[in-house]
Amino acid sequence: MSTKRASAVGMRKAVAAPAAPALPEEDPFEEHGFGRAAAAPVPYAKPVRVTLDLDPVLYAGLTQWANAAATEAGLPRLPLARALRAMIRVTLADRGIAAVVIDQARRDSEG
């Protein structure tokens, strides 16, 4: 019986399974009627793919914005995926921006 092997296996499991990030005590979306998206965060081993269909006018606007943002940031280009990730991070971190996004989502769903 090898306790060394069992110990090594346990260490690999501990390293492979990162702890789930803590949820904020307050849900910034609850006050707007959206509720918490999930009861608890799930640690994923790899990124989750999200597919987004945009109408041509919105896509053109996003592309133009990303090109202008790249120029302003001194980057050769700003891929749309990177721009959207940044927008999501800012929305999650800033309650004021989240409120504006939620208001827009509500207006979009009304018609």
Backbone as CSV, one residue per row, in Angstrom:
resi,resn,N_x,N_y,N_z,CA_x,CA_y,CA_z,C_x,C_y,C_z
1,MET,0.840,-1.181,0.000,0.000,0.000,0.000,0.886,1.246,0.000
2,SER,0.569,2.152,-0.910,1.407,3.338,-1.044,0.618,4.576,-0.641
3,THR,0.947,5.111,0.507,0.272,6.344,0.929,0.778,7.525,0.141
4,LYS,1.989,7.409,-0.409,2.552,8.490,-1.206,1.714,8.714,-2.459
5,ARG,1.327,7.636,-3.127,0.527,7.736,-4.339,-0.838,8.344,-4.041
6,ALA,-1.500,7.877,-3.007,-2.816,8.404,-2.655,-2.717,9.900,-2.341
7,SER,-1.663,10.282,-1.668,-1.466,11.678,-1.341,-1.271,12.528,-2.596
8,ALA,-0.499,12.008,-3.553,-0.262,12.729,-4.799,-1.547,12.879,-5.592
9,VAL,-2.370,11.835,-5.609,-3.644,11.905,-6.323,-4.539,12.967,-5.686
10,GLY,-4.576,12.982,-4.361,-5.381,13.986,-3.665,-4.915,15.395,-3.965
11,MET,-3.617,15.600,-4.044,-3.079,16.920,-4.361,-3.460,17.340,-5.768
12,ARG,-3.405,16.402,-6.716,-3.787,16.746,-8.094,-5.248,17.162,-8.153
13,LYS,-6.097,16.460,-7.426,-7.524,16.823,-7.409,-7.718,18.210,-6.804
14,ALA,-7.000,18.498,-5.746,-7.135,19.800,-5.095,-6.674,20.918,-6.013
15,VAL,-5.630,20.668,-6.772,-5.119,21.687,-7.688,-6.025,21.810,-8.904
16,ALA,-6.582,20.703,-9.381,-7.393,20.698,-10.599,-8.758,21.341,-10.383
17,ALA,-9.267,21.338,-9.181,-10.602,21.870,-8.917,-10.490,23.176,-8.134
18,PRO,-10.413,24.316,-8.835,-10.309,25.583,-8.120,-11.579,25.875,-7.340
19,ALA,-11.425,26.580,-6.250,-12.582,26.945,-5.443,-13.481,27.890,-6.231
20,ALA,-14.766,27.719,-6.070,-15.728,28.589,-6.751,-15.617,29.997,-6.178
21,PRO,-15.667,31.026,-7.033,-15.599,32.389,-6.516,-16.828,32.692,-5.669
22,ALA,-16.642,33.487,-4.648,-17.745,33.832,-3.758,-18.715,34.770,-4.461
23,LEU,-19.997,34.553,-4.222,-21.013,35.443,-4.770,-21.066,36.701,-3.916
24,PRO,-21.328,37.855,-4.533,-21.476,39.062,-3.721,-22.684,38.912,-2.811
25,GLU,-22.626,39.554,-1.642,-23.737,39.443,-0.704,-25.010,40.032,-1.288
26,GLU,-24.876,41.142,-1.993,-26.034,41.773,-2.613,-26.072,41.408,-4.092
27,ASP,-27.250,41.135,-4.597,-27.404,40.851,-6.018,-27.783,42.150,-6.721
28,PRO,-26.852,42.722,-7.521,-27.141,44.015,-8.151,-28.303,43.952,-9.137
29,PHE,-28.679,42.764,-9.582,-29.739,42.650,-10.574,-31.106,42.426,-9.936
30,GLU,-31.124,42.032,-8.653,-32.370,41.716,-7.982,-33.307,42.923,-7.916
31,GLU,-32.756,44.107,-7.640,-33.589,45.297,-7.504,-34.266,45.683,-8.819
32,HIS,-33.766,45.144,-9.933,-34.349,45.448,-11.235,-35.279,44.341,-11.729
33,GLY,-35.526,43.342,-10.892,-36.466,42.295,-11.244,-35.871,41.161,-12.071
34,PHE,-34.559,41.096,-12.185,-33.947,40.041,-12.969,-33.557,38.851,-12.097
35,GLY,-33.298,39.039,-10.817,-32.889,37.952,-9.937,-31.495,37.465,-10.243
36,ARG,-30.963,36.615,-9.381,-29.623,36.057,-9.561,-29.659,35.047,-10.697
37,ALA,-28.681,35.118,-11.575,-28.637,34.246,-12.747,-28.485,32.791,-12.349
38,ALA,-27.743,32.503,-11.297,-27.545,31.126,-10.867,-27.446,31.101,-9.348
39,ALA,-27.839,29.984,-8.761,-27.793,29.873,-7.312,-26.366,29.886,-6.798
40,ALA,-25.452,29.277,-7.530,-24.050,29.242,-7.125,-23.185,29.163,-8.373
41,PRO,-22.032,29.807,-8.340,-21.154,29.722,-9.507,-20.606,28.304,-9.670
42,VAL,-20.398,27.921,-10.910,-19.870,26.598,-11.207,-18.484,26.774,-11.799
43,PRO,-17.477,26.175,-11.172,-16.138,26.296,-11.753,-16.029,25.413,-12.998
44,TYR,-15.639,25.988,-14.087,-15.480,25.255,-15.326,-13.999,25.090,-15.626
45,ALA,-13.655,23.964,-16.219,-12.264,23.708,-16.570,-11.861,24.524,-17.790
46,LYS,-12.815,24.818,-18.640,-12.509,25.600,-19.831,-13.609,26.637,-20.037
47,PRO,-13.349,27.655,-20.842,-14.352,28.711,-21.054,-15.655,28.170,-21.638
48,VAL,-16.717,28.875,-21.346,-18.037,28.523,-21.854,-18.291,29.342,-23.107
49,ARG,-18.692,28.695,-24.179,-18.978,29.388,-25.429,-20.406,29.918,-25.405
50,VAL,-20.550,31.175,-25.792,-21.848,31.822,-25.898,-22.001,32.284,-27.338
51,THR,-23.131,31.974,-27.928,-23.393,32.406,-29.299,-24.342,33.587,-29.256
52,LEU,-24.046,34.599,-30.057,-24.841,35.818,-30.067,-25.172,36.182,-31.506
53,ASP,-26.444,36.281,-31.805,-26.880,36.718,-33.132,-27.189,38.209,-33.067
54,LEU,-26.563,38.974,-33.945,-26.793,40.418,-34.012,-27.381,40.775,-35.363
55,ASP,-28.278,41.758,-35.358,-28.762,42.230,-36.650,-27.615,43.003,-37.314
56,PRO,-27.631,43.124,-38.630,-26.509,43.743,-39.347,-26.168,45.155,-38.889
57,VAL,-27.153,45.945,-38.520,-26.889,47.318,-38.092,-26.159,47.330,-36.745
58,LEU,-26.597,46.482,-35.813,-25.941,46.409,-34.508,-24.521,45.849,-34.653
59,TYR,-24.349,44.866,-35.516,-23.018,44.299,-35.767,-22.078,45.362,-36.345
60,ALA,-22.577,46.145,-37.295,-21.752,47.202,-37.892,-21.364,48.232,-36.832
61,GLY,-22.314,48.580,-35.961,-22.014,49.532,-34.891,-20.977,48.989,-33.920
62,LEU,-21.097,47.714,-33.565,-20.125,47.101,-32.660,-18.743,47.039,-33.305
63,THR,-18.690,46.701,-34.561,-17.419,46.633,-35.281,-16.763,48.015,-35.353
64,GLN,-17.557,49.041,-35.677,-17.023,50.402,-35.728,-16.531,50.848,-34.353
65,TRP,-17.294,50.509,-33.312,-16.884,50.876,-31.960,-15.568,50.191,-31.595
66,ALA,-15.450,48.901,-31.891,-14.233,48.149,-31.566,-13.029,48.718,-32.313
67,ASN,-13.222,49.108,-33.562,-12.120,49.712,-34.323,-11.697,51.046,-33.724
68,ALA,-12.670,51.862,-33.346,-12.358,53.155,-32.735,-11.703,52.959,-31.368
69,ALA,-12.184,51.986,-30.592,-11.607,51.714,-29.275,-10.172,51.213,-29.413
70,ALA,-9.914,50.388,-30.423,-8.546,49.903,-30.652,-7.619,51.075,-30.946
71,THR,-8.069,51.985,-31.789,-7.268,53.164,-32.120,-7.001,53.991,-30.870
72,GLU,-8.035,54.222,-30.075,-7.902,55.013,-28.851,-6.952,54.344,-27.846
73,ALA,-6.969,53.006,-27.803,-6.120,52.267,-26.862,-4.716,52.028,-27.410
74,GLY,-4.482,52.410,-28.669,-3.180,52.191,-29.278,-2.929,50.740,-29.651
75,LEU,-4.005,50.005,-29.898,-3.899,48.603,-30.293,-4.073,48.484,-31.798
76,PRO,-3.443,47.488,-32.420,-3.649,47.309,-33.861,-5.096,46.930,-34.181
77,ARG,-5.724,46.163,-33.280,-7.136,45.814,-33.434,-7.679,45.349,-32.102
78,LEU,-8.988,45.365,-31.967,-9.655,44.884,-30.767,-10.679,43.846,-31.212
79,PRO,-10.365,42.565,-31.030,-11.327,41.528,-31.433,-12.652,41.708,-30.703
80,LEU,-13.742,41.400,-31.384,-15.066,41.586,-30.795,-15.231,40.772,-29.520
81,ALA,-14.692,39.561,-29.490,-14.818,38.735,-28.289,-14.150,39.421,-27.093
82,ARG,-12.982,40.016,-27.301,-12.291,40.713,-26.216,-13.090,41.934,-25.784
83,ALA,-13.652,42.656,-26.734,-14.459,43.832,-26.409,-15.692,43.437,-25.599
84,LEU,-16.361,42.365,-26.003,-17.553,41.920,-25.279,-17.208,41.432,-23.885
85,ARG,-16.077,40.724,-23.741,-15.642,40.292,-22.403,-15.413,41.504,-21.501
86,ALA,-14.771,42.533,-22.044,-14.515,43.749,-21.262,-15.833,44.419,-20.872
87,MET,-16.779,44.475,-21.795,-18.079,45.078,-21.496,-18.793,44.310,-20.388
88,ILE,-18.715,42.996,-20.429,-19.353,42.169,-19.397,-18.693,42.419,-18.048
89,ARG,-17.358,42.455,-18.013,-16.652,42.696,-16.751,-17.025,44.048,-16.150
90,VAL,-17.089,45.064,-16.983,-17.447,46.402,-16.495,-18.886,46.416,-15.996
91,THR,-19.784,45.762,-16.717,-21.188,45.712,-16.307,-21.337,45.000,-14.966
92,LEU,-20.588,43.918,-14.768,-20.666,43.188,-13.497,-20.055,43.971,-12.344
93,ALA,-19.089,44.809,-12.624,-18.370,45.525,-11.578,-18.995,46.864,-11.199
94,ASP,-19.813,47.447,-12.060,-20.317,48.800,-11.836,-21.839,48.798,-11.818
95,ARG,-22.406,49.093,-10.661,-23.875,49.056,-10.518,-24.574,50.079,-11.412
96,GLY,-23.946,51.230,-11.624,-24.551,52.258,-12.478,-24.634,51.785,-13.921
97,ILE,-23.556,51.213,-14.397,-23.560,50.683,-15.763,-24.525,49.512,-15.862
98,ALA,-24.548,48.656,-14.822,-25.483,47.523,-14.824,-26.924,48.014,-14.916
99,ALA,-27.240,49.089,-14.217,-28.601,49.631,-14.254,-28.959,50.120,-15.652
100,VAL,-28.004,50.761,-16.330,-28.244,51.236,-17.703,-28.470,50.046,-18.636
101,VAL,-27.653,49.004,-18.480,-27.791,47.807,-19.325,-29.128,47.120,-19.064
102,ILE,-29.508,47.022,-17.796,-30.786,46.392,-17.449,-31.946,47.194,-18.016
103,ASP,-31.869,48.514,-17.926,-32.921,49.363,-18.487,-33.032,49.159,-19.997
104,GLN,-31.889,49.063,-20.667,-31.902,48.824,-22.118,-32.493,47.457,-22.439
105,ALA,-32.126,46.438,-21.644,-32.674,45.097,-21.862,-34.187,45.092,-21.677
106,ARG,-34.666,45.836,-20.680,-36.098,45.931,-20.456,-36.775,46.599,-21.643
107,ARG,-36.196,47.709,-22.149,-36.780,48.389,-23.307,-36.762,47.496,-24.537
108,ASP,-35.669,46.732,-24.718,-35.582,45.819,-25.871,-36.658,44.731,-25.803
109,SER,-36.972,44.280,-24.596,-37.950,43.212,-24.467,-39.386,43.716,-24.628
110,GLU,-39.582,45.017,-24.496,-40.915,45.600,-24.644,-41.331,45.785,-26.087
111,GLY,-40.396,45.746,-26.969,-40.837,45.943,-28.348,-39.749,46.162,-29.237
